[in-house]
C-alpha cells in the first residue's frame, strides 16, 4: 500500500476504521504477482510488525 491508498481508505471508510490501525508499507505498485523481490520486501517490512503483536 502506498500513502495515496491509505489516504483514500481513510477518506472513504473513516467510520469503519475509527479504532483500527492502518499501516502503510510504502511499497510502490511496480511488481508482478509473486515476484521474488516483492516477496522479500514484504518479509522485511511485515515480519517485524507481526513480531511486535505477539
PDBQT receptor file of N, H, CA, C and O in Angstrom, charges set to zero:
ATOM      1  N   UNK A   1       0.840  -1.169   0.000  1.00  0.00    +0.000 N 
ATOM      2  CA  UNK A   1       0.000   0.000   0.000  1.00  0.00    +0.000 C 
ATOM      3  C   UNK A   1       0.889   1.237   0.000  1.00  0.00    +0.000 C 
ATOM      4  O   UNK A   1       1.884   1.318   0.721  1.00  0.00    +0.000 OA
ATOM      5  N   UNK A   2       0.505   2.175  -0.815  1.00  0.00    +0.000 N 
ATOM      6  H   UNK A   2      -0.303   2.109  -1.401  1.00  0.00    +0.000 HD
ATOM      7  CA  UNK A   2       1.201   3.451  -0.862  1.00  0.00    +0.000 C 
ATOM      8  C   UNK A   2       0.414   4.458  -0.033  1.00  0.00    +0.000 C 
ATOM      9  O   UNK A   2      -0.743   4.213   0.309  1.00  0.00    +0.000 OA
ATOM     10  N   UNK A   3       1.031   5.579   0.289  1.00  0.00    +0.000 N 
ATOM     11  H   UNK A   3       1.971   5.778   0.011  1.00  0.00    +0.000 HD
ATOM     12  CA  UNK A   3       0.371   6.585   1.114  1.00  0.00    +0.000 C 
ATOM     13  C   UNK A   3      -0.923   7.079   0.473  1.00  0.00    +0.000 C 
ATOM     14  O   UNK A   3      -1.885   7.380   1.180  1.00  0.00    +0.000 OA
ATOM     15  N   UNK A   4      -0.959   7.166  -0.848  1.00  0.00    +0.000 N 
ATOM     16  H   UNK A   4      -0.178   6.922  -1.422  1.00  0.00    +0.000 HD
ATOM     17  CA  UNK A   4      -2.188   7.620  -1.506  1.00  0.00    +0.000 C 
ATOM     18  C   UNK A   4      -3.330   6.628  -1.265  1.00  0.00    +0.000 C 
ATOM     19  O   UNK A   4      -4.484   7.035  -1.134  1.00  0.00    +0.000 OA
ATOM     20  N   UNK A   5      -3.016   5.331  -1.205  1.00  0.00    +0.000 N 
ATOM     21  H   UNK A   5      -2.078   5.000  -1.311  1.00  0.00    +0.000 HD
ATOM     22  CA  UNK A   5      -4.042   4.328  -0.921  1.00  0.00    +0.000 C 
ATOM     23  C   UNK A   5      -4.540   4.459   0.511  1.00  0.00    +0.000 C 
ATOM     24  O   UNK A   5      -5.738   4.344   0.772  1.00  0.00    +0.000 OA
ATOM     25  N   UNK A   6      -3.636   4.696   1.419  1.00  0.00    +0.000 N 
ATOM     26  H   UNK A   6      -2.664   4.789   1.207  1.00  0.00    +0.000 HD
ATOM     27  CA  UNK A   6      -4.020   4.874   2.824  1.00  0.00    +0.000 C 
ATOM     28  C   UNK A   6      -4.935   6.088   2.970  1.00  0.00    +0.000 C 
ATOM     29  O   UNK A   6      -5.924   6.043   3.701  1.00  0.00    +0.000 OA
ATOM     30  N   UNK A   7      -4.604   7.156   2.279  1.00  0.00    +0.000 N 
ATOM     31  H   UNK A   7      -3.800   7.192   1.684  1.00  0.00    +0.000 HD
ATOM     32  CA  UNK A   7      -5.438   8.358   2.335  1.00  0.00    +0.000 C 
ATOM     33  C   UNK A   7      -6.834   8.090   1.787  1.00  0.00    +0.000 C 
ATOM     34  O   UNK A   7      -7.820   8.559   2.355  1.00  0.00    +0.000 OA
ATOM     35  N   UNK A   8      -6.931   7.346   0.694  1.00  0.00    +0.000 N 
ATOM     36  H   UNK A   8      -6.130   6.965   0.232  1.00  0.00    +0.000 HD
ATOM     37  CA  UNK A   8      -8.242   7.011   0.127  1.00  0.00    +0.000 C 
ATOM     38  C   UNK A   8      -9.046   6.145   1.086  1.00  0.00    +0.000 C 
ATOM     39  O   UNK A   8     -10.249   6.351   1.251  1.00  0.00    +0.000 OA
ATOM     40  N   UNK A   9      -8.387   5.174   1.722  1.00  0.00    +0.000 N 
ATOM     41  H   UNK A   9      -7.410   5.007   1.587  1.00  0.00    +0.000 HD
ATOM     42  CA  UNK A   9      -9.074   4.341   2.707  1.00  0.00    +0.000 C 
ATOM     43  C   UNK A   9      -9.616   5.196   3.848  1.00  0.00    +0.000 C 
ATOM     44  O   UNK A   9     -10.773   5.058   4.248  1.00  0.00    +0.000 OA
ATOM     45  N   UNK A  10      -8.772   6.072   4.362  1.00  0.00    +0.000 N 
ATOM     46  H   UNK A  10      -7.832   6.184   4.037  1.00  0.00    +0.000 HD
ATOM     47  CA  UNK A  10      -9.183   6.924   5.472  1.00  0.00    +0.000 C 
ATOM     48  C   UNK A  10     -10.357   7.821   5.084  1.00  0.00    +0.000 C 
ATOM     49  O   UNK A  10     -11.283   8.021   5.870  1.00  0.00    +0.000 OA
ATOM     50  N   UNK A  11     -10.308   8.348   3.885  1.00  0.00    +0.000 N 
ATOM     51  H   UNK A  11      -9.556   8.185   3.246  1.00  0.00    +0.000 HD
ATOM     52  CA  UNK A  11     -11.367   9.247   3.418  1.00  0.00    +0.000 C 
ATOM     53  C   UNK A  11     -12.682   8.500   3.202  1.00  0.00    +0.000 C 
ATOM     54  O   UNK A  11     -13.739   8.976   3.617  1.00  0.00    +0.000 OA
ATOM     55  N   UNK A  12     -12.627   7.345   2.564  1.00  0.00    +0.000 N 
ATOM     56  H   UNK A  12     -11.769   6.958   2.227  1.00  0.00    +0.000 HD
ATOM     57  CA  UNK A  12     -13.840   6.631   2.176  1.00  0.00    +0.000 C 
ATOM     58  C   UNK A  12     -14.423   5.728   3.258  1.00  0.00    +0.000 C 
ATOM     59  O   UNK A  12     -15.609   5.402   3.218  1.00  0.00    +0.000 OA
ATOM     60  N   UNK A  13     -13.607   5.325   4.214  1.00  0.00    +0.000 N 
ATOM     61  H   UNK A  13     -12.643   5.590   4.246  1.00  0.00    +0.000 HD
ATOM     62  CA  UNK A  13     -14.067   4.358   5.212  1.00  0.00    +0.000 C 
ATOM     63  C   UNK A  13     -13.768   4.804   6.641  1.00  0.00    +0.000 C 
ATOM     64  O   UNK A  13     -13.585   3.975   7.532  1.00  0.00    +0.000 OA
ATOM     65  N   UNK A  14     -13.719   6.089   6.849  1.00  0.00    +0.000 N 
ATOM     66  H   UNK A  14     -13.868   6.763   6.125  1.00  0.00    +0.000 HD
ATOM     67  CA  UNK A  14     -13.352   6.624   8.151  1.00  0.00    +0.000 C 
ATOM     68  C   UNK A  14     -14.157   6.022   9.312  1.00  0.00    +0.000 C 
ATOM     69  O   UNK A  14     -13.558   5.664  10.327  1.00  0.00    +0.000 OA
ATOM     70  N   UNK A  15     -15.486   5.895   9.208  1.00  0.00    +0.000 N 
ATOM     71  H   UNK A  15     -15.972   6.186   8.384  1.00  0.00    +0.000 HD
ATOM     72  CA  UNK A  15     -16.230   5.315  10.340  1.00  0.00    +0.000 C 
ATOM     73  C   UNK A  15     -15.821   3.869  10.648  1.00  0.00    +0.000 C 
ATOM     74  O   UNK A  15     -15.779   3.467  11.811  1.00  0.00    +0.000 OA
ATOM     75  N   UNK A  16     -15.524   3.101   9.618  1.00  0.00    +0.000 N 
ATOM     76  H   UNK A  16     -15.558   3.427   8.674  1.00  0.00    +0.000 HD
ATOM     77  CA  UNK A  16     -15.153   1.702   9.820  1.00  0.00    +0.000 C 
ATOM     78  C   UNK A  16     -13.733   1.546  10.368  1.00  0.00    +0.000 C 
ATOM     79  O   UNK A  16     -13.410   0.539  10.999  1.00  0.00    +0.000 OA
ATOM     80  N   UNK A  17     -12.905   2.535  10.125  1.00  0.00    +0.000 N 
ATOM     81  H   UNK A  17     -13.168   3.353   9.613  1.00  0.00    +0.000 HD
ATOM     82  CA  UNK A  17     -11.505   2.471  10.553  1.00  0.00    +0.000 C 
ATOM     83  C   UNK A  17     -11.254   3.234  11.847  1.00  0.00    +0.000 C 
ATOM     84  O   UNK A  17     -10.106   3.418  12.251  1.00  0.00    +0.000 OA
ATOM     85  N   UNK A  18     -12.318   3.672  12.491  1.00  0.00    +0.000 N 
ATOM     86  H   UNK A  18     -13.250   3.522  12.163  1.00  0.00    +0.000 HD
ATOM     87  CA  UNK A  18     -12.206   4.536  13.667  1.00  0.00    +0.000 C 
ATOM     88  C   UNK A  18     -11.200   4.030  14.697  1.00  0.00    +0.000 C 
ATOM     89  O   UNK A  18     -10.320   4.781  15.119  1.00  0.00    +0.000 OA
ATOM     90  N   UNK A  19     -11.316   2.798  15.096  1.00  0.00    +0.000 N 
ATOM     91  H   UNK A  19     -12.031   2.188  14.753  1.00  0.00    +0.000 HD
ATOM     92  CA  UNK A  19     -10.430   2.240  16.127  1.00  0.00    +0.000 C 
ATOM     93  C   UNK A  19      -9.429   1.244  15.559  1.00  0.00    +0.000 C 
ATOM     94  O   UNK A  19      -8.930   0.378  16.276  1.00  0.00    +0.000 OA
ATOM     95  N   UNK A  20      -9.142   1.368  14.283  1.00  0.00    +0.000 N 
ATOM     96  H   UNK A  20      -9.548   2.072  13.700  1.00  0.00    +0.000 HD
ATOM     97  CA  UNK A  20      -8.229   0.431  13.617  1.00  0.00    +0.000 C 
ATOM     98  C   UNK A  20      -6.905   1.108  13.302  1.00  0.00    +0.000 C 
ATOM     99  O   UNK A  20      -6.832   2.327  13.144  1.00  0.00    +0.000 OA
ATOM    100  N   UNK A  21      -5.890   0.313  13.216  1.00  0.00    +0.000 N 
ATOM    101  H   UNK A  21      -5.950  -0.677  13.344  1.00  0.00    +0.000 HD
ATOM    102  CA  UNK A  21      -4.565   0.799  12.829  1.00  0.00    +0.000 C 
ATOM    103  C   UNK A  21      -4.298   0.373  11.388  1.00  0.00    +0.000 C 
ATOM    104  O   UNK A  21      -4.316  -0.817  11.074  1.00  0.00    +0.000 OA
ATOM    105  N   UNK A  22      -4.054   1.334  10.527  1.00  0.00    +0.000 N 
ATOM    106  H   UNK A  22      -4.039   2.301  10.782  1.00  0.00    +0.000 HD
ATOM    107  CA  UNK A  22      -3.727   1.056   9.124  1.00  0.00    +0.000 C 
ATOM    108  C   UNK A  22      -2.249   1.374   8.936  1.00  0.00    +0.000 C 
ATOM    109  O   UNK A  22      -1.801   2.491   9.196  1.00  0.00    +0.000 OA
ATOM    110  N   UNK A  23      -1.513   0.389   8.487  1.00  0.00    +0.000 N 
ATOM    111  H   UNK A  23      -1.877  -0.518   8.277  1.00  0.00    +0.000 HD
ATOM    112  CA  UNK A  23      -0.068   0.551   8.320  1.00  0.00    +0.000 C 
ATOM    113  C   UNK A  23       0.257   0.646   6.833  1.00  0.00    +0.000 C 
ATOM    114  O   UNK A  23      -0.135  -0.208   6.038  1.00  0.00    +0.000 OA
ATOM    115  N   UNK A  24       0.963   1.675   6.487  1.00  0.00    +0.000 N 
ATOM    116  H   UNK A  24       1.282   2.369   7.132  1.00  0.00    +0.000 HD
ATOM    117  CA  UNK A  24       1.402   1.871   5.109  1.00  0.00    +0.000 C 
ATOM    118  C   UNK A  24       2.828   1.350   4.985  1.00  0.00    +0.000 C 
ATOM    119  O   UNK A  24       3.726   1.815   5.687  1.00  0.00    +0.000 OA
ATOM    120  N   UNK A  25       3.035   0.404   4.108  1.00  0.00    +0.000 N 
ATOM    121  H   UNK A  25       2.306   0.026   3.537  1.00  0.00    +0.000 HD
ATOM    122  CA  UNK A  25       4.359  -0.189   3.928  1.00  0.00    +0.000 C 
ATOM    123  C   UNK A  25       5.213   0.562   2.914  1.00  0.00    +0.000 C 
ATOM    124  O   UNK A  25       6.394   0.257   2.750  1.00  0.00    +0.000 OA
ATOM    125  N   UNK A  26       4.626   1.532   2.240  1.00  0.00    +0.000 N 
ATOM    126  H   UNK A  26       3.666   1.780   2.373  1.00  0.00    +0.000 HD
ATOM    127  CA  UNK A  26       5.360   2.323   1.231  1.00  0.00    +0.000 C 
ATOM    128  C   UNK A  26       6.018   1.449   0.178  1.00  0.00    +0.000 C 
ATOM    129  O   UNK A  26       7.190   1.633  -0.150  1.00  0.00    +0.000 OA
ATOM    130  N   UNK A  27       5.264   0.505  -0.344  1.00  0.00    +0.000 N 
ATOM    131  H   UNK A  27       4.312   0.356  -0.077  1.00  0.00    +0.000 HD
ATOM    132  CA  UNK A  27       5.752  -0.357  -1.417  1.00  0.00    +0.000 C 
ATOM    133  C   UNK A  27       5.070   0.087  -2.704  1.00  0.00    +0.000 C 
ATOM    134  O   UNK A  27       3.846   0.000  -2.807  1.00  0.00    +0.000 OA
ATOM    135  N   UNK A  28       5.825   0.557  -3.679  1.00  0.00    +0.000 N 
ATOM    136  H   UNK A  28       6.819   0.628  -3.596  1.00  0.00    +0.000 HD
ATOM    137  CA  UNK A  28       5.212   1.006  -4.930  1.00  0.00    +0.000 C 
ATOM    138  C   UNK A  28       4.603  -0.168  -5.703  1.00  0.00    +0.000 C 
ATOM    139  O   UNK A  28       5.022  -1.315  -5.552  1.00  0.00    +0.000 OA
ATOM    140  N   UNK A  29       3.636   0.138  -6.506  1.00  0.00    +0.000 N 
ATOM    141  H   UNK A  29       3.296   1.070  -6.629  1.00  0.00    +0.000 HD
ATOM    142  CA  UNK A  29       2.938  -0.879  -7.294  1.00  0.00    +0.000 C 
ATOM    143  C   UNK A  29       3.711  -1.138  -8.592  1.00  0.00    +0.000 C 
ATOM    144  O   UNK A  29       3.200  -0.925  -9.692  1.00  0.00    +0.000 OA
ATOM    145  N   UNK A  30       4.941  -1.598  -8.437  1.00  0.00    +0.000 N 
ATOM    146  H   UNK A  30       5.356  -1.771  -7.544  1.00  0.00    +0.000 HD
ATOM    147  CA  UNK A  30       5.833  -1.819  -9.578  1.00  0.00    +0.000 C 
ATOM    148  C   UNK A  30       6.231  -3.277  -9.742  1.00  0.00    +0.000 C 
ATOM    149  O   UNK A  30       7.139  -3.581 -10.514  1.00  0.00    +0.000 OA
ATOM    150  N   UNK A  31       5.574  -4.178  -9.036  1.00  0.00    +0.000 N 
ATOM    151  H   UNK A  31       4.836  -3.931  -8.408  1.00  0.00    +0.000 HD
ATOM    152  CA  UNK A  31       5.981  -5.581  -9.019  1.00  0.00    +0.000 C 
ATOM    153  C   UNK A  31       4.923  -6.467  -9.667  1.00  0.00    +0.000 C 
ATOM    154  O   UNK A  31       3.734  -6.150  -9.659  1.00  0.00    +0.000 OA
ATOM    155  N   UNK A  32       5.370  -7.556 -10.215  1.00  0.00    +0.000 N 
ATOM    156  H   UNK A  32       6.336  -7.813 -10.222  1.00  0.00    +0.000 HD
ATOM    157  CA  UNK A  32       4.481  -8.580 -10.746  1.00  0.00    +0.000 C 
ATOM    158  C   UNK A  32       4.014  -9.472  -9.598  1.00  0.00    +0.000 C 
ATOM    159  O   UNK A  32       4.630  -9.506  -8.533  1.00  0.00    +0.000 OA
ATOM    160  N   UNK A  33       2.935 -10.182  -9.828  1.00  0.00    +0.000 N 
ATOM    161  H   UNK A  33       2.435 -10.155 -10.694  1.00  0.00    +0.000 HD
ATOM    162  CA  UNK A  33       2.396 -11.115  -8.849  1.00  0.00    +0.000 C 
ATOM    163  C   UNK A  33       3.457 -12.141  -8.453  1.00  0.00    +0.000 C 
ATOM    164  O   UNK A  33       4.057 -12.792  -9.308  1.00  0.00    +0.000 OA
ATOM    165  N   UNK A  34       3.676 -12.273  -7.155  1.00  0.00    +0.000 N 
ATOM    166  H   UNK A  34       3.189 -11.744  -6.460  1.00  0.00    +0.000 HD
ATOM    167  CA  UNK A  34       4.614 -13.246  -6.579  1.00  0.00    +0.000 C 
ATOM    168  C   UNK A  34       6.065 -13.042  -7.040  1.00  0.00    +0.000 C 
ATOM    169  O   UNK A  34       6.856 -13.985  -7.009  1.00  0.00    +0.000 OA
ATOM    170  N   UNK A  35       6.412 -11.859  -7.454  1.00  0.00    +0.000 N 
ATOM    171  H   UNK A  35       5.770 -11.093  -7.480  1.00  0.00    +0.000 HD
ATOM    172  CA  UNK A  35       7.786 -11.565  -7.852  1.00  0.00    +0.000 C 
ATOM    173  C   UNK A  35       8.699 -11.737  -6.637  1.00  0.00    +0.000 C 
ATOM    174  O   UNK A  35       8.392 -11.220  -5.563  1.00  0.00    +0.000 OA
ATOM    175  N   UNK A  36       9.808 -12.451  -6.788  1.00  0.00    +0.000 N 
ATOM    176  H   UNK A  36      10.057 -12.871  -7.660  1.00  0.00    +0.000 HD
ATOM    177  CA  UNK A  36      10.691 -12.704  -5.646  1.00  0.00    +0.000 C 
ATOM    178  C   UNK A  36      11.138 -11.431  -4.914  1.00  0.00    +0.000 C 
ATOM    179  O   UNK A  36      11.235 -11.431  -3.686  1.00  0.00    +0.000 OA
ATOM    180  N   UNK A  37      11.405 -10.364  -5.642  1.00  0.00    +0.000 N 
ATOM    181  H   UNK A  37      11.326 -10.364  -6.639  1.00  0.00    +0.000 HD
ATOM    182  CA  UNK A  37      11.828  -9.116  -4.993  1.00  0.00    +0.000 C 
ATOM    183  C   UNK A  37      10.699  -8.544  -4.124  1.00  0.00    +0.000 C 
ATOM    184  O   UNK A  37      10.957  -7.987  -3.058  1.00  0.00    +0.000 OA
ATOM    185  N   UNK A  38       9.472  -8.680  -4.574  1.00  0.00    +0.000 N 
ATOM    186  H   UNK A  38       9.262  -9.133  -5.441  1.00  0.00    +0.000 HD
ATOM    187  CA  UNK A  38       8.325  -8.220  -3.794  1.00  0.00    +0.000 C 
ATOM    188  C   UNK A  38       8.155  -9.066  -2.535  1.00  0.00    +0.000 C 
ATOM    189  O   UNK A  38       7.904  -8.530  -1.455  1.00  0.00    +0.000 OA
ATOM    190  N   UNK A  39       8.286 -10.352  -2.668  1.00  0.00    +0.000 N 
ATOM    191  H   UNK A  39       8.490 -10.786  -3.546  1.00  0.00    +0.000 HD
ATOM    192  CA  UNK A  39       8.149 -11.249  -1.515  1.00  0.00    +0.000 C 
ATOM    193  C   UNK A  39       9.208 -10.920  -0.463  1.00  0.00    +0.000 C 
ATOM    194  O   UNK A  39       8.907 -10.881   0.730  1.00  0.00    +0.000 OA
ATOM    195  N   UNK A  40      10.415 -10.690  -0.892  1.00  0.00    +0.000 N 
ATOM    196  H   UNK A  40      10.659 -10.722  -1.861  1.00  0.00    +0.000 HD
ATOM    197  CA  UNK A  40      11.490 -10.342   0.045  1.00  0.00    +0.000 C 
ATOM    198  C   UNK A  40      11.205  -9.002   0.726  1.00  0.00    +0.000 C 
ATOM    199  O   UNK A  40      11.412  -8.860   1.931  1.00  0.00    +0.000 OA
ATOM    200  N   UNK A  41      10.742  -8.043  -0.029  1.00  0.00    +0.000 N 
ATOM    201  H   UNK A  41      10.574  -8.159  -1.008  1.00  0.00    +0.000 HD
ATOM    202  CA  UNK A  41      10.420  -6.733   0.533  1.00  0.00    +0.000 C 
ATOM    203  C   UNK A  41       9.284  -6.831   1.554  1.00  0.00    +0.000 C 
ATOM    204  O   UNK A  41       9.327  -6.187   2.602  1.00  0.00    +0.000 OA
ATOM    205  N   UNK A  42       8.281  -7.632   1.242  1.00  0.00    +0.000 N 
ATOM    206  H   UNK A  42       8.247  -8.155   0.391  1.00  0.00    +0.000 HD
ATOM    207  CA  UNK A  42       7.178  -7.837   2.184  1.00  0.00    +0.000 C 
ATOM    208  C   UNK A  42       7.663  -8.494   3.473  1.00  0.00    +0.000 C 
ATOM    209  O   UNK A  42       7.254  -8.105   4.566  1.00  0.00    +0.000 OA
ATOM    210  N   UNK A  43       8.528  -9.479   3.342  1.00  0.00    +0.000 N 
ATOM    211  H   UNK A  43       8.861  -9.795   2.453  1.00  0.00    +0.000 HD
ATOM    212  CA  UNK A  43       9.083 -10.123   4.540  1.00  0.00    +0.000 C 
ATOM    213  C   UNK A  43       9.820  -9.114   5.405  1.00  0.00    +0.000 C 
ATOM    214  O   UNK A  43       9.668  -9.109   6.627  1.00  0.00    +0.000 OA
ATOM    215  N   UNK A  44      10.614  -8.264   4.778  1.00  0.00    +0.000 N 
ATOM    216  H   UNK A  44      10.737  -8.268   3.786  1.00  0.00    +0.000 HD
ATOM    217  CA  UNK A  44      11.388  -7.270   5.517  1.00  0.00    +0.000 C 
ATOM    218  C   UNK A  44      10.491  -6.274   6.245  1.00  0.00    +0.000 C 
ATOM    219  O   UNK A  44      10.812  -5.843   7.353  1.00  0.00    +0.000 OA
ATOM    220  N   UNK A  45       9.378  -5.909   5.634  1.00  0.00    +0.000 N 
ATOM    221  H   UNK A  45       9.118  -6.258   4.734  1.00  0.00    +0.000 HD
ATOM    222  CA  UNK A  45       8.524  -4.880   6.212  1.00  0.00    +0.000 C 
ATOM    223  C   UNK A  45       7.439  -5.428   7.130  1.00  0.00    +0.000 C 
ATOM    224  O   UNK A  45       7.060  -4.769   8.098  1.00  0.00    +0.000 OA
ATOM    225  N   UNK A  46       6.938  -6.618   6.842  1.00  0.00    +0.000 N 
ATOM    226  H   UNK A  46       7.246  -7.153   6.055  1.00  0.00    +0.000 HD
ATOM    227  CA  UNK A  46       5.802  -7.146   7.597  1.00  0.00    +0.000 C 
ATOM    228  C   UNK A  46       6.236  -7.964   8.817  1.00  0.00    +0.000 C 
ATOM    229  O   UNK A  46       5.628  -7.847   9.881  1.00  0.00    +0.000 OA
ATOM    230  N   UNK A  47       7.260  -8.772   8.681  1.00  0.00    +0.000 N 
ATOM    231  H   UNK A  47       7.755  -8.867   7.817  1.00  0.00    +0.000 HD
ATOM    232  CA  UNK A  47       7.665  -9.633   9.796  1.00  0.00    +0.000 C 
ATOM    233  C   UNK A  47       7.949  -8.871  11.091  1.00  0.00    +0.000 C 
ATOM    234  O   UNK A  47       7.514  -9.317  12.153  1.00  0.00    +0.000 OA
ATOM    235  N   UNK A  48       8.664  -7.737  11.049  1.00  0.00    +0.000 N 
ATOM    236  H   UNK A  48       9.018  -7.375  10.187  1.00  0.00    +0.000 HD
ATOM    237  CA  UNK A  48       8.874  -7.004  12.294  1.00  0.00    +0.000 C 
ATOM    238  C   UNK A  48       7.562  -6.510  12.925  1.00  0.00    +0.000 C 
ATOM    239  O   UNK A  48       7.447  -6.441  14.149  1.00  0.00    +0.000 OA
ATOM    240  N   UNK A  49       6.596  -6.176  12.103  1.00  0.00    +0.000 N 
ATOM    241  H   UNK A  49       6.689  -6.232  11.109  1.00  0.00    +0.000 HD
ATOM    242  CA  UNK A  49       5.297  -5.726  12.621  1.00  0.00    +0.000 C 
ATOM    243  C   UNK A  49       4.539  -6.865  13.274  1.00  0.00    +0.000 C 
ATOM    244  O   UNK A  49       3.850  -6.662  14.273  1.00  0.00    +0.000 OA
ATOM    245  N   UNK A  50       4.659  -8.053  12.721  1.00  0.00    +0.000 N 
ATOM    246  H   UNK A  50       5.219  -8.218  11.909  1.00  0.00    +0.000 HD
ATOM    247  CA  UNK A  50       3.992  -9.212  13.298  1.00  0.00    +0.000 C 
ATOM    248  C   UNK A  50       4.617  -9.611  14.625  1.00  0.00    +0.000 C 
ATOM    249  O   UNK A  50       3.913 -10.043  15.537  1.00  0.00    +0.000 OA
ATOM    250  N   UNK A  51       5.914  -9.474  14.738  1.00  0.00    +0.000 N 
ATOM    251  H   UNK A  51       6.486  -9.124  13.997  1.00  0.00    +0.000 HD
ATOM    252  CA  UNK A  51       6.601  -9.841  15.972  1.00  0.00    +0.000 C 
ATOM    253  C   UNK A  51       6.231  -8.904  17.115  1.00  0.00    +0.000 C 
ATOM    254  O   UNK A  51       6.229  -9.322  18.273  1.00  0.00    +0.000 OA
ATOM    255  N   UNK A  52       5.921  -7.663  16.818  1.00  0.00    +0.000 N 
ATOM    256  H   UNK A  52       5.922  -7.324  15.877  1.00  0.00    +0.000 HD
ATOM    257  CA  UNK A  52       5.510  -6.693  17.837  1.00  0.00    +0.000 C 
ATOM    258  C   UNK A  52       4.200  -7.138  18.483  1.00  0.00    +0.000 C 
ATOM    259  O   UNK A  52       4.015  -6.966  19.688  1.00  0.00    +0.000 OA
ATOM    260  N   UNK A  53       3.295  -7.705  17.697  1.00  0.00    +0.000 N 
ATOM    261  H   UNK A  53       3.445  -7.845  16.718  1.00  0.00    +0.000 HD
ATOM    262  CA  UNK A  53       1.961  -8.059  18.160  1.00  0.00    +0.000 C 
ATOM    263  C   UNK A  53       1.934  -9.335  18.975  1.00  0.00    +0.000 C 
ATOM    264  O   UNK A  53       0.930  -9.592  19.640  1.00  0.00    +0.000 OA
ATOM    265  N   UNK A  54       2.968 -10.142  18.964  1.00  0.00    +0.000 N 
ATOM    266  H   UNK A  54       3.784  -9.933  18.424  1.00  0.00    +0.000 HD
ATOM    267  CA  UNK A  54       2.947 -11.426  19.650  1.00  0.00    +0.000 C 
ATOM    268  C   UNK A  54       3.131 -11.300  21.131  1.00  0.00    +0.000 C 
ATOM    269  O   UNK A  54       3.135 -12.306  21.841  1.00  0.00    +0.000 OA
TER     270      UNK A  54
